[in-house]
Amino acid sequence: MKKTTLAIWLVPMLVLGLSLCSPVAAMAKDENPAHAPKVAKELPRVDVNKASLEELESIKGVGPALAERIIAYRNENGKFKTAQDLTNVKGIGQAKFNRIKDQVII
């Protein structure tokens, strides 16, 4: 292959290669949604004084048995005055309460 023919092919290939490795090209990759920072979804808040069994079960970390105990406690003791009162329900210790407190309202 002649030197001029080689230069005609080699120079554009080098330019293309350099442009793909440029900081601008690297920044464009970071704009990919897969690389975007994850935004926490806001969970719906449930009013524990009015919620049905199904609504209580929508709280992440509350299953059917715990939802039933919340309703039973509410029926026996009246409305919860504060969210912290949930710790009086069997099965809701401080750790569980800390996990669910942002999902409940009074």
C-alpha positions as CSV (number, residue, x, y, z in Angstrom):
1,M,0.0,0.0,0.0
2,K,1.3,3.5,-0.8
3,K,2.2,5.9,1.9
4,T,-0.4,8.4,0.7
5,T,-3.2,5.8,0.7
6,L,-2.2,4.7,4.2
7,A,-2.3,8.3,5.4
8,I,-5.7,8.8,3.8
9,W,-7.1,5.9,5.9
10,L,-4.9,6.3,9.0
11,V,-5.5,10.0,9.8
12,P,-9.4,9.8,9.9
13,M,-9.1,6.6,12.0
14,L,-6.9,8.3,14.5
15,V,-9.2,11.4,14.7
16,L,-12.2,9.1,15.2
17,G,-10.4,7.1,17.9
18,L,-9.4,10.3,19.8
19,S,-12.9,11.7,19.6
20,L,-14.3,8.6,21.1
21,C,-11.9,8.8,24.0
22,S,-12.4,12.5,24.6
23,P,-13.8,13.8,27.9
24,V,-16.9,15.0,26.0
25,A,-17.6,11.5,24.9
26,A,-17.0,10.2,28.4
27,M,-19.5,12.8,29.8
28,A,-22.1,11.7,27.2
29,K,-21.8,8.2,28.5
30,D,-22.6,9.4,32.1
31,E,-25.9,10.9,30.8
32,N,-27.1,7.4,30.2
33,P,-30.2,6.8,32.5
34,A,-28.6,3.6,33.7
35,H,-25.7,5.6,35.2
36,A,-28.1,8.3,36.7
37,P,-28.2,8.4,40.4
38,K,-31.1,6.5,41.9
39,V,-33.8,8.6,43.4
40,A,-35.7,7.0,46.3
41,K,-39.4,6.6,45.7
42,E,-41.5,8.3,48.2
43,L,-43.7,5.6,49.8
44,P,-47.4,6.4,50.4
45,R,-48.3,7.3,53.9
46,V,-51.0,5.3,55.7
47,D,-53.2,6.8,58.5
48,V,-53.0,4.0,61.0
49,N,-56.1,5.3,62.9
50,K,-58.3,4.9,59.8
51,A,-56.6,2.3,57.6
52,S,-58.2,-1.0,56.6
53,L,-56.4,-4.3,56.8
54,E,-55.3,-4.0,53.1
55,E,-54.1,-0.4,53.6
56,L,-52.0,-1.4,56.6
57,E,-50.5,-4.3,54.6
58,S,-49.4,-1.8,52.0
59,I,-46.8,-0.5,54.5
60,K,-43.5,-2.1,53.7
61,G,-42.7,-4.5,56.5
62,V,-46.3,-5.0,57.7
63,G,-47.8,-8.3,56.8
64,P,-51.4,-9.7,57.4
65,A,-50.8,-10.8,61.0
66,L,-49.2,-7.5,62.1
67,A,-51.9,-5.5,60.3
68,E,-54.5,-7.5,62.3
69,R,-52.7,-6.8,65.5
70,I,-52.6,-3.0,64.7
71,I,-56.4,-3.0,64.1
72,A,-57.0,-5.1,67.3
73,Y,-54.9,-2.7,69.3
74,R,-56.7,0.3,67.9
75,N,-60.1,-1.3,68.6
76,E,-59.1,-2.1,72.2
77,N,-57.2,1.0,73.1
78,G,-58.6,3.7,70.9
79,K,-56.8,5.8,68.3
80,F,-53.0,6.1,68.3
81,K,-52.0,9.5,69.7
82,T,-48.5,9.4,68.2
83,A,-46.7,7.3,65.7
84,Q,-44.5,6.1,68.5
85,D,-47.6,4.4,70.1
86,L,-47.2,1.7,67.4
87,T,-44.4,0.3,69.5
88,N,-47.1,-0.8,71.9
89,V,-48.4,-3.3,69.3
90,K,-46.9,-6.8,69.7
91,G,-44.4,-7.3,66.9
92,I,-43.4,-3.6,66.5
93,G,-40.2,-3.0,68.4
94,Q,-38.1,0.1,68.0
95,A,-36.2,-1.3,65.0
96,K,-39.4,-2.1,63.1
97,F,-40.9,1.2,64.1
98,N,-37.8,3.0,62.7
99,R,-38.3,1.2,59.3
100,I,-42.0,2.0,59.0
101,K,-42.4,5.4,60.7
102,D,-41.9,7.3,57.4
103,Q,-44.8,5.4,55.9
104,V,-47.4,6.1,58.6
105,I,-49.4,9.2,59.7
106,I,-51.7,9.7,62.7
